[in-house]
Amino acid sequence: MDALLRAVLAEVGGFDFAVSEFVRVSQGVLSAATISKRVPEITGVCLGRTVLPTQVQLLGSNPDLLAGTALEACAAGARAIDLNFGCPSPTVIRHRGGSALLKTPRSIFEIVSCVRRNVPSVIPVSAKIRLGFQNPEEVFDIAQAAADGGADWLVIHARTRAEFYRPGVHWEPVRQVKEKLGIPIIANGDIFSVQDFERCRKETGCEHFMLGRGALLDPFLGHRILDLLGRQKQKSLLNQKSPSQLEGLITAIARFIEIAEPLAQNSGFIPSRIKQWIRISRAFELEFIPRALLTVISRAKTGQDILEQLEQFSGFSSAEIPPRA
Ligand SMILES: Cc1cc2nc3c(=O)[nH]c(=O)nc-3n(C[C@H](O)[C@H](O)[C@H](O)COP(=O)(O)O)c2cc1C
């Protein structure tokens, strides 16, 4: 998620920390200034009314360039670094980045150990992996390589690269890696509901979880999971009651518009981002979003067009959101 969406989800609450979208490191070491533009939270910039601690994720294949950029990220204010070994994009793979590295656990070891050696020991360095390039059995060597390189924790997206984003994840190999390695494992993939979460927890034995598309589809899912676990400590800044999935989504979209409006470069930016958001959400569950709302969003030319019409769909009122202090 980008900085705007992270700002919205920080206000929604229910999350411990966020990870930036990947910052690609290919030709040279990126400067602290470049990284700060992509991940403004690390410099103390607050786009909304609160921030989530945010890990800077780097993607590349050259250990020295990644280590140099990780150091620049720390200079900019990053308090944790994540390394991407999961991106399935053909362009990224052509440049031997992301999930291409799953084919050579030795390169994962070299990258993680080089970054780990170069950044201060108080800065955690984690790795985001998939189960393998082709076969879920590959995960054992991959995870071991990252752990041997000194990764403080691993996020495992429980699919292979060959599976891309096809529905269906494999929790069993995640459980086996968790039992074998002595570092925390964060389970990731297809957690769209409290039921999906329960199944993941039971089948992996994990204590840490990452939500991607589930948090777009149901922004209050983090709260629902905390409620289930009896660990709810923090109220949402956006809604004091437990909203339905539709109310939660509308609240988050409305807040996105408010936060993005002063920053948008052109009037089409906000509707195009919301259309992208809904496209990702719709791929999983069509029924809960009323057709009339989809029409409003698809026809909107500006963020205000959408904001003005949201109220009719869930009783949401933008006046409920207190202005920023
Ligand atoms: C549009 C999109 C962009 C993504 N960008 C990143 C990224 O920059 N870094 C990353 O580690 N994962 C990225 N992912 C993968 C997610 O982090 C996550 O591993 C994957 O979507 C499975 O989890 P989910 O089912 O909870 O979404 C992206 C996924 C999507 C759909």
The ligand as a MOL file (V3000), in Angstrom:
LIG
                    3D

  0  0  0     0  0            999 V3000
M  V30 BEGIN CTAB
M  V30 COUNTS 31 33 0 0 0
M  V30 BEGIN ATOM
M  V30 1 C -1.6110 -4.5610 -6.3820 0
M  V30 2 C -0.6750 -5.3080 -5.4630 0
M  V30 3 C 0.5730 -4.7550 -5.1720 0
M  V30 4 C 1.4600 -5.4310 -4.3310 0
M  V30 5 N 2.6680 -4.8600 -4.0350 0
M  V30 6 C 3.5030 -5.4920 -3.1700 0
M  V30 7 C 4.7470 -4.9050 -2.7840 0
M  V30 8 O 5.1180 -3.8100 -3.2260 0
M  V30 9 N 5.5230 -5.5840 -1.9080 0
M  V30 10 C 5.1430 -6.8040 -1.3990 0
M  V30 11 O 5.8700 -7.3850 -0.5920 0
M  V30 12 N 3.9920 -7.3840 -1.7560 0
M  V30 13 C 3.1760 -6.7660 -2.6150 0
M  V30 14 N 1.9910 -7.3650 -2.9690 0
M  V30 15 C 1.6680 -8.6950 -2.4190 0
M  V30 16 C 0.9860 -8.5840 -1.0670 0
M  V30 17 O 1.8690 -8.0090 -0.1400 0
M  V30 18 C 0.5690 -9.9510 -0.5320 0
M  V30 19 O 1.7030 -10.7460 -0.3070 0
M  V30 20 C -0.3610 -10.6950 -1.4750 0
M  V30 21 O -1.3280 -9.8310 -2.0540 0
M  V30 22 C -1.0670 -11.8470 -0.7310 0
M  V30 23 O -1.6870 -11.3640 0.4520 0
M  V30 24 P -3.2490 -10.9220 0.4850 0
M  V30 25 O -4.0290 -12.1240 -0.0050 0
M  V30 26 O -3.4890 -10.5920 1.9330 0
M  V30 27 O -3.4010 -9.7750 -0.4400 0
M  V30 28 C 1.0980 -6.6980 -3.7970 0
M  V30 29 C -0.1510 -7.2530 -4.1080 0
M  V30 30 C -1.0440 -6.5710 -4.9180 0
M  V30 31 C -2.3830 -7.2120 -5.2310 0
M  V30 END ATOM
M  V30 BEGIN BOND
M  V30 1 1 1 2
M  V30 2 1 2 3
M  V30 3 2 2 30
M  V30 4 2 3 4
M  V30 5 1 4 5
M  V30 6 1 4 28
M  V30 7 2 5 6
M  V30 8 1 6 7
M  V30 9 1 6 13
M  V30 10 2 7 8
M  V30 11 1 7 9
M  V30 12 1 9 10
M  V30 13 2 10 11
M  V30 14 1 10 12
M  V30 15 2 12 13
M  V30 16 1 13 14
M  V30 17 1 14 15
M  V30 18 1 14 28
M  V30 19 1 15 16
M  V30 20 1 16 17
M  V30 21 1 16 18
M  V30 22 1 18 19
M  V30 23 1 18 20
M  V30 24 1 20 21
M  V30 25 1 20 22
M  V30 26 1 22 23
M  V30 27 1 23 24
M  V30 28 2 24 25
M  V30 29 1 24 26
M  V30 30 1 24 27
M  V30 31 2 28 29
M  V30 32 1 29 30
M  V30 33 1 30 31
M  V30 END BOND
M  V30 END CTAB
M  END
